[in-house]
């Protein structure tokens, strides 16, 4: 009997704690932009924009994304061959309202990985990493845009 009362009280406390998923704030009508300008790596920019729920509307807000991708050698062996690569994506986001910069922020994400002797497999692996990093950055941008709209 005491266990049943404890379980019921625990259930009531947990359900009324005010927990709400971050993505429950996906109110698509609030994220409105008039125009999106992309510069830098257009392929990654398109991956990022496609994952953010933005509605195009005439409201004088312009979203500017400038994305750069860098693949650097992190480690080399004695022969000078690259053993470890570091892929980083840096996205500069600028929001303009009536041609004035309203908000600006830099989002970056990187990943280190070992070299693969088969160059085709290495290229496919790099594409997979790019998609994952773009997804991570798009999630961060979405949360940033939601926090701006809440204020």
ROGUTI-982530 format. One record per residue: residue number from 1; y, x negated, z negated of N, C-alpha, C in turn. Coordinates in steps of 0.1 Angstrom, whole numbers, always signed. Layout:
<pts>
pt n: NUM nv: Y nu: X nw: Z cav: Y cau: X caw: Z cv: Y cu: X cw: Z
...
</pts>
This chain:
<pts>
pt n: 1 nv: -12 nu: -8 nw: +0 cav: +0 cau: +0 caw: +0 cv: +13 cu: -9 cw: +0
pt n: 2 nv: +13 nu: -19 nw: -8 cav: +24 cau: -28 caw: -9 cv: +26 cu: -35 cw: +5
pt n: 3 nv: +15 nu: -39 nw: +12 cav: +16 cau: -46 caw: +25 cv: +22 cu: -37 cw: +35
pt n: 4 nv: +19 nu: -24 nw: +35 cav: +25 cau: -14 caw: +44 cv: +40 cu: -13 cw: +42
pt n: 5 nv: +44 nu: -12 nw: +29 cav: +58 cau: -11 caw: +26 cv: +65 cu: -23 cw: +31
pt n: 6 nv: +59 nu: -35 nw: +28 cav: +65 cau: -48 caw: +32 cv: +67 cu: -49 cw: +47
pt n: 7 nv: +57 nu: -44 nw: +55 cav: +57 cau: -45 caw: +69 cv: +68 cu: -36 cw: +74
pt n: 8 nv: +69 nu: -24 nw: +69 cav: +79 cau: -14 caw: +73 cv: +93 cu: -20 cw: +70
pt n: 9 nv: +95 nu: -25 nw: +58 cav: +109 cau: -31 caw: +55 cv: +112 cu: -43 cw: +64
pt n: 10 nv: +102 nu: -51 nw: +66 cav: +104 cau: -63 caw: +75 cv: +108 cu: -58 cw: +89
pt n: 11 nv: +101 nu: -48 nw: +94 cav: +104 cau: -43 caw: +108 cv: +118 cu: -37 cw: +108
pt n: 12 nv: +122 nu: -30 nw: +98 cav: +136 cau: -24 caw: +98 cv: +146 cu: -35 cw: +97
pt n: 13 nv: +144 nu: -46 nw: +89 cav: +154 cau: -57 caw: +88 cv: +155 cu: -64 cw: +101
pt n: 14 nv: +144 nu: -67 nw: +108 cav: +144 cau: -75 caw: +120 cv: +150 cu: -67 cw: +132
pt n: 15 nv: +147 nu: -54 nw: +133 cav: +153 cau: -46 caw: +144 cv: +168 cu: -44 cw: +142
pt n: 16 nv: +173 nu: -44 nw: +130 cav: +187 cau: -41 caw: +128 cv: +195 cu: -54 cw: +126
pt n: 17 nv: +190 nu: -65 nw: +130 cav: +198 cau: -78 caw: +127 cv: +209 cu: -80 cw: +137
pt n: 18 nv: +209 nu: -73 nw: +148 cav: +219 cau: -74 caw: +158 cv: +216 cu: -84 cw: +169
pt n: 19 nv: +203 nu: -88 nw: +170 cav: +199 cau: -97 caw: +180 cv: +201 cu: -91 cw: +194
pt n: 20 nv: +207 nu: -98 nw: +203 cav: +208 cau: -93 caw: +217 cv: +206 cu: -105 cw: +226
pt n: 21 nv: +199 nu: -103 nw: +236 cav: +196 cau: -113 caw: +246 cv: +209 cu: -118 cw: +253
pt n: 22 nv: +210 nu: -130 nw: +256 cav: +222 cau: -136 caw: +263 cv: +224 cu: -129 cw: +276
pt n: 23 nv: +213 nu: -126 nw: +283 cav: +214 cau: -120 caw: +296 cv: +216 cu: -105 cw: +296
pt n: 24 nv: +216 nu: -99 nw: +284 cav: +219 cau: -85 caw: +283 cv: +233 cu: -82 cw: +286
pt n: 25 nv: +242 nu: -92 nw: +287 cav: +256 cau: -90 caw: +290 cv: +258 cu: -90 cw: +305
pt n: 26 nv: +248 nu: -89 nw: +313 cav: +249 cau: -90 caw: +327 cv: +255 cu: -77 cw: +332
pt n: 27 nv: +268 nu: -76 nw: +330 cav: +275 cau: -64 caw: +335 cv: +281 cu: -68 cw: +349
pt n: 28 nv: +275 nu: -64 nw: +359 cav: +278 cau: -69 caw: +373 cv: +292 cu: -64 cw: +377
pt n: 29 nv: +297 nu: -54 nw: +371 cav: +310 cau: -49 caw: +376 cv: +321 cu: -58 cw: +370
pt n: 30 nv: +319 nu: -65 nw: +360 cav: +329 cau: -74 caw: +354 cv: +331 cu: -87 cw: +361
pt n: 31 nv: +320 nu: -92 nw: +367 cav: +321 cau: -105 caw: +374 cv: +325 cu: -103 cw: +388
pt n: 32 nv: +338 nu: -102 nw: +390 cav: +344 cau: -99 caw: +403 cv: +353 cu: -111 cw: +408
pt n: 33 nv: +351 nu: -115 nw: +420 cav: +359 cau: -126 caw: +426 cv: +363 cu: -121 cw: +440
pt n: 34 nv: +375 nu: -125 nw: +444 cav: +379 cau: -121 caw: +457 cv: +373 cu: -130 cw: +468
pt n: 35 nv: +373 nu: -143 nw: +465 cav: +369 cau: -153 caw: +475 cv: +361 cu: -164 cw: +468
pt n: 36 nv: +351 nu: -170 nw: +475 cav: +344 cau: -182 caw: +470 cv: +346 cu: -193 cw: +480
pt n: 37 nv: +350 nu: -204 nw: +475 cav: +352 cau: -216 caw: +484 cv: +342 cu: -227 cw: +480
pt n: 38 nv: +335 nu: -232 nw: +489 cav: +324 cau: -242 caw: +486 cv: +328 cu: -255 cw: +493
pt n: 39 nv: +327 nu: -266 nw: +486 cav: +329 cau: -279 caw: +492 cv: +319 cu: -289 cw: +486
pt n: 40 nv: +317 nu: -300 nw: +492 cav: +307 cau: -310 caw: +487 cv: +294 cu: -307 cw: +494
pt n: 41 nv: +283 nu: -307 nw: +486 cav: +270 cau: -304 caw: +490 cv: +268 cu: -289 cw: +492
pt n: 42 nv: +269 nu: -284 nw: +504 cav: +269 cau: -270 caw: +506 cv: +255 cu: -264 cw: +504
pt n: 43 nv: +244 nu: -271 nw: +506 cav: +231 cau: -266 caw: +503 cv: +229 cu: -263 cw: +488
pt n: 44 nv: +233 nu: -272 nw: +480 cav: +232 cau: -269 caw: +465 cv: +242 cu: -259 cw: +461
pt n: 45 nv: +254 nu: -259 nw: +467 cav: +263 cau: -248 caw: +463 cv: +258 cu: -234 cw: +466
pt n: 46 nv: +251 nu: -233 nw: +478 cav: +245 cau: -220 caw: +481 cv: +234 cu: -216 cw: +472
pt n: 47 nv: +226 nu: -226 nw: +467 cav: +216 cau: -223 caw: +457 cv: +222 cu: -218 cw: +444
pt n: 48 nv: +233 nu: -224 nw: +440 cav: +239 cau: -220 caw: +428 cv: +245 cu: -206 cw: +429
pt n: 49 nv: +253 nu: -204 nw: +439 cav: +260 cau: -191 caw: +441 cv: +250 cu: -180 cw: +443
pt n: 50 nv: +239 nu: -182 nw: +449 cav: +229 cau: -171 caw: +452 cv: +223 cu: -166 cw: +439
pt n: 51 nv: +223 nu: -174 nw: +428 cav: +217 cau: -171 caw: +415 cv: +227 cu: -165 cw: +405
pt n: 52 nv: +240 nu: -164 nw: +409 cav: +250 cau: -159 caw: +400 cv: +254 cu: -145 cw: +405
pt n: 53 nv: +253 nu: -134 nw: +397 cav: +256 cau: -121 caw: +401 cv: +271 cu: -119 cw: +402
pt n: 54 nv: +277 nu: -121 nw: +413 cav: +292 cau: -120 caw: +415 cv: +294 cu: -109 cw: +425
pt n: 55 nv: +304 nu: -100 nw: +422 cav: +308 cau: -89 caw: +432 cv: +321 cu: -94 cw: +438
pt n: 56 nv: +321 nu: -92 nw: +451 cav: +334 cau: -96 caw: +459 cv: +343 cu: -84 cw: +459
pt n: 57 nv: +355 nu: -86 nw: +454 cav: +365 cau: -75 caw: +453 cv: +379 cu: -81 cw: +454
pt n: 58 nv: +388 nu: -73 nw: +459 cav: +402 cau: -78 caw: +461 cv: +409 cu: -78 cw: +447
pt n: 59 nv: +409 nu: -89 nw: +441 cav: +416 cau: -90 caw: +428 cv: +423 cu: -104 cw: +426
pt n: 60 nv: +426 nu: -111 nw: +436 cav: +433 cau: -124 caw: +436 cv: +426 cu: -135 cw: +428
pt n: 61 nv: +414 nu: -134 nw: +425 cav: +406 cau: -145 caw: +419 cv: +398 cu: -152 cw: +429
pt n: 62 nv: +399 nu: -166 nw: +428 cav: +392 cau: -174 caw: +438 cv: +383 cu: -184 cw: +430
pt n: 63 nv: +371 nu: -184 nw: +433 cav: +361 cau: -194 caw: +427 cv: +359 cu: -205 cw: +436
pt n: 64 nv: +361 nu: -217 nw: +431 cav: +360 cau: -229 caw: +440 cv: +349 cu: -238 cw: +433
pt n: 65 nv: +338 nu: -241 nw: +441 cav: +328 cau: -250 caw: +437 cv: +328 cu: -263 cw: +445
pt n: 66 nv: +328 nu: -274 nw: +439 cav: +327 cau: -287 caw: +445 cv: +315 cu: -294 cw: +439
pt n: 67 nv: +304 nu: -296 nw: +446 cav: +292 cau: -301 caw: +441 cv: +288 cu: -314 cw: +448
pt n: 68 nv: +284 nu: -324 nw: +439 cav: +280 cau: -337 caw: +444 cv: +266 cu: -340 cw: +439
pt n: 69 nv: +258 nu: -346 nw: +448 cav: +244 cau: -350 caw: +444 cv: +243 cu: -365 cw: +445
pt n: 70 nv: +238 nu: -371 nw: +435 cav: +236 cau: -386 caw: +435 cv: +222 cu: -389 cw: +432
pt n: 71 nv: +216 nu: -398 nw: +440 cav: +202 cau: -403 caw: +437 cv: +204 cu: -418 cw: +435
pt n: 72 nv: +202 nu: -423 nw: +423 cav: +204 cau: -437 caw: +420 cv: +190 cu: -443 cw: +415
pt n: 73 nv: +189 nu: -456 nw: +417 cav: +178 cau: -463 caw: +413 cv: +180 cu: -467 cw: +398
pt n: 74 nv: +171 nu: -463 nw: +389 cav: +172 cau: -466 caw: +375 cv: +165 cu: -478 cw: +371
pt n: 75 nv: +154 nu: -481 nw: +378 cav: +145 cau: -492 caw: +375 cv: +139 cu: -498 cw: +387
pt n: 76 nv: +138 nu: -511 nw: +388 cav: +131 cau: -518 caw: +399 cv: +121 cu: -528 cw: +394
pt n: 77 nv: +111 nu: -530 nw: +402 cav: +100 cau: -540 caw: +398 cv: +105 cu: -554 cw: +402
pt n: 78 nv: +96 nu: -564 nw: +400 cav: +100 cau: -578 caw: +403 cv: +103 cu: -580 cw: +418
pt n: 79 nv: +96 nu: -572 nw: +427 cav: +98 cau: -573 caw: +441 cv: +111 cu: -567 cw: +446
pt n: 80 nv: +117 nu: -559 nw: +437 cav: +130 cau: -552 caw: +441 cv: +128 cu: -538 cw: +446
pt n: 81 nv: +115 nu: -533 nw: +445 cav: +112 cau: -519 caw: +449 cv: +116 cu: -510 cw: +437
pt n: 82 nv: +122 nu: -499 nw: +441 cav: +126 cau: -489 caw: +431 cv: +114 cu: -483 cw: +424
pt n: 83 nv: +113 nu: -482 nw: +411 cav: +102 cau: -476 caw: +404 cv: +106 cu: -463 cw: +398
pt n: 84 nv: +119 nu: -461 nw: +394 cav: +124 cau: -449 caw: +387 cv: +137 cu: -445 cw: +394
pt n: 85 nv: +138 nu: -432 nw: +398 cav: +150 cau: -427 caw: +404 cv: +157 cu: -418 cw: +393
pt n: 86 nv: +170 nu: -416 nw: +395 cav: +177 cau: -406 caw: +387 cv: +185 cu: -397 cw: +396
pt n: 87 nv: +182 nu: -384 nw: +396 cav: +189 cau: -375 caw: +405 cv: +199 cu: -367 cw: +396
pt n: 88 nv: +211 nu: -367 nw: +399 cav: +221 cau: -360 caw: +392 cv: +229 cu: -351 cw: +401
pt n: 89 nv: +233 nu: -339 nw: +396 cav: +241 cau: -329 caw: +403 cv: +253 cu: -327 cw: +394
pt n: 90 nv: +265 nu: -328 nw: +400 cav: +277 cau: -326 caw: +393 cv: +285 cu: -315 cw: +400
pt n: 91 nv: +289 nu: -304 nw: +393 cav: +296 cau: -293 caw: +399 cv: +309 cu: -291 cw: +392
pt n: 92 nv: +320 nu: -292 nw: +400 cav: +333 cau: -289 caw: +395 cv: +336 cu: -274 cw: +398
pt n: 93 nv: +338 nu: -266 nw: +388 cav: +341 cau: -252 caw: +390 cv: +356 cu: -250 cw: +387
pt n: 94 nv: +363 nu: -243 nw: +396 cav: +377 cau: -240 caw: +393 cv: +379 cu: -225 cw: +396
pt n: 95 nv: +386 nu: -218 nw: +387 cav: +389 cau: -204 caw: +389 cv: +404 cu: -204 cw: +391
pt n: 96 nv: +409 nu: -198 nw: +402 cav: +423 cau: -196 caw: +405 cv: +426 cu: -181 cw: +404
pt n: 97 nv: +438 nu: -178 nw: +399 cav: +443 cau: -165 caw: +398 cv: +457 cu: -165 cw: +404
pt n: 98 nv: +460 nu: -159 nw: +415 cav: +473 cau: -159 caw: +421 cv: +477 cu: -173 cw: +424
pt n: 99 nv: +468 nu: -182 nw: +430 cav: +471 cau: -195 caw: +434 cv: +474 cu: -205 cw: +422
pt n: 100 nv: +471 nu: -201 nw: +410 cav: +473 cau: -209 caw: +398 cv: +459 cu: -211 cw: +392
pt n: 101 nv: +457 nu: -224 nw: +387 cav: +444 cau: -227 caw: +381 cv: +443 cu: -220 cw: +368
pt n: 102 nv: +433 nu: -211 nw: +367 cav: +431 cau: -202 caw: +355 cv: +422 cu: -210 cw: +346
pt n: 103 nv: +410 nu: -214 nw: +351 cav: +401 cau: -222 caw: +343 cv: +394 cu: -232 cw: +352
pt n: 104 nv: +390 nu: -243 nw: +345 cav: +383 cau: -254 caw: +353 cv: +373 cu: -260 cw: +343
pt n: 105 nv: +361 nu: -263 nw: +349 cav: +351 cau: -270 caw: +340 cv: +341 cu: -277 cw: +350
pt n: 106 nv: +336 nu: -288 nw: +344 cav: +326 cau: -296 caw: +351 cv: +312 cu: -293 cw: +345
pt n: 107 nv: +302 nu: -290 nw: +353 cav: +288 cau: -288 caw: +349 cv: +280 cu: -299 cw: +356
pt n: 108 nv: +271 nu: -305 nw: +348 cav: +263 cau: -316 caw: +353 cv: +249 cu: -315 cw: +347
pt n: 109 nv: +240 nu: -320 nw: +355 cav: +226 cau: -320 caw: +351 cv: +219 cu: -331 cw: +358
pt n: 110 nv: +210 nu: -338 nw: +351 cav: +203 cau: -349 caw: +358 cv: +188 cu: -350 cw: +354
pt n: 111 nv: +180 nu: -357 nw: +361 cav: +166 cau: -358 caw: +359 cv: +161 cu: -372 cw: +364
pt n: 112 nv: +153 nu: -378 nw: +356 cav: +147 cau: -391 caw: +361 cv: +133 cu: -389 cw: +364
pt n: 113 nv: +128 nu: -396 nw: +375 cav: +114 cau: -394 caw: +379 cv: +109 cu: -407 cw: +386
pt n: 114 nv: +96 nu: -409 nw: +385 cav: +90 cau: -421 caw: +391 cv: +89 cu: -420 cw: +406
pt n: 115 nv: +89 nu: -432 nw: +412 cav: +88 cau: -432 caw: +427 cv: +74 cu: -428 cw: +431
pt n: 116 nv: +72 nu: -423 nw: +442 cav: +59 cau: -419 caw: +448 cv: +58 cu: -427 cw: +461
pt n: 117 nv: +46 nu: -433 nw: +463 cav: +44 cau: -441 caw: +475 cv: +44 cu: -433 cw: +488
pt n: 118 nv: +40 nu: -420 nw: +488 cav: +40 cau: -411 caw: +499 cv: +54 cu: -406 cw: +500
pt n: 119 nv: +62 nu: -409 nw: +510 cav: +76 cau: -405 caw: +512 cv: +78 cu: -390 cw: +514
pt n: 120 nv: +68 nu: -384 nw: +521 cav: +69 cau: -369 caw: +522 cv: +68 cu: -362 cw: +509
pt n: 121 nv: +58 nu: -367 nw: +501 cav: +57 cau: -361 caw: +487 cv: +69 cu: -363 cw: +479
pt n: 122 nv: +75 nu: -375 nw: +480 cav: +87 cau: -379 caw: +473 cv: +98 cu: -369 cw: +477
pt n: 123 nv: +100 nu: -367 nw: +489 cav: +110 cau: -358 caw: +494 cv: +108 cu: -343 cw: +489
pt n: 124 nv: +96 nu: -339 nw: +490 cav: +93 cau: -325 caw: +485 cv: +96 cu: -324 cw: +470
pt n: 125 nv: +92 nu: -335 nw: +462 cav: +95 cau: -335 caw: +448 cv: +110 cu: -335 cw: +445
pt n: 126 nv: +117 nu: -342 nw: +453 cav: +132 cau: -342 caw: +451 cv: +138 cu: -329 cw: +454
pt n: 127 nv: +133 nu: -322 nw: +464 cav: +138 cau: -308 caw: +467 cv: +135 cu: -299 cw: +455
pt n: 128 nv: +123 nu: -300 nw: +449 cav: +119 cau: -292 caw: +438 cv: +128 cu: -295 cw: +426
pt n: 129 nv: +132 nu: -307 nw: +424 cav: +141 cau: -311 caw: +413 cv: +154 cu: -305 cw: +415
pt n: 130 nv: +159 nu: -306 nw: +428 cav: +172 cau: -301 caw: +431 cv: +173 cu: -286 cw: +428
pt n: 131 nv: +162 nu: -278 nw: +432 cav: +162 cau: -264 caw: +429 cv: +163 cu: -261 cw: +414
pt n: 132 nv: +155 nu: -269 nw: +406 cav: +155 cau: -267 caw: +392 cv: +169 cu: -270 cw: +385
pt n: 133 nv: +175 nu: -281 nw: +390 cav: +188 cau: -285 caw: +385 cv: +199 cu: -275 cw: +389
pt n: 134 nv: +198 nu: -270 nw: +401 cav: +207 cau: -260 caw: +406 cv: +206 cu: -247 cw: +397
pt n: 135 nv: +194 nu: -243 nw: +394 cav: +191 cau: -231 caw: +386 cv: +197 cu: -233 cw: +372
pt n: 136 nv: +195 nu: -245 nw: +366 cav: +201 cau: -248 caw: +353 cv: +216 cu: -247 cw: +353
pt n: 137 nv: +222 nu: -253 nw: +363 cav: +237 cau: -252 caw: +365 cv: +242 cu: -238 cw: +367
pt n: 138 nv: +235 nu: -230 nw: +375 cav: +239 cau: -217 caw: +378 cv: +238 cu: -208 cw: +365
pt n: 139 nv: +228 nu: -211 nw: +356 cav: +227 cau: -204 caw: +343 cv: +239 cu: -207 cw: +335
pt n: 140 nv: +243 nu: -220 nw: +334 cav: +254 cau: -224 caw: +326 cv: +267 cu: -218 cw: +332
pt n: 141 nv: +269 nu: -218 nw: +345 cav: +281 cau: -212 caw: +351 cv: +281 cu: -197 cw: +348
pt n: 142 nv: +270 nu: -190 nw: +349 cav: +270 cau: -176 caw: +345 cv: +274 cu: -173 cw: +331
pt n: 143 nv: +269 nu: -181 nw: +322 cav: +273 cau: -180 caw: +308 cv: +288 cu: -183 cw: +306
pt n: 144 nv: +293 nu: -192 nw: +313 cav: +307 cau: -196 caw: +313 cv: +316 cu: -184 cw: +318
pt n: 145 nv: +312 nu: -178 nw: +329 cav: +319 cau: -167 caw: +335 cv: +319 cu: -155 cw: +326
pt n: 146 nv: +308 nu: -152 nw: +320 cav: +307 cau: -141 caw: +311 cv: +316 cu: -143 cw: +299
pt n: 147 nv: +316 nu: -155 nw: +293 cav: +325 cau: -158 caw: +282 cv: +340 cu: -156 cw: +285
pt n: 148 nv: +343 nu: -160 nw: +298 cav: +357 cau: -158 caw: +302 cv: +360 cu: -143 cw: +303
pt n: 149 nv: +351 nu: -135 nw: +308 cav: +354 cau: -121 caw: +310 cv: +354 cu: -113 cw: +297
pt n: 150 nv: +347 nu: -119 nw: +286 cav: +348 cau: -112 caw: +273 cv: +361 cu: -114 cw: +266
pt n: 151 nv: +368 nu: -125 nw: +270 cav: +381 cau: -128 caw: +263 cv: +392 cu: -120 cw: +269
</pts>
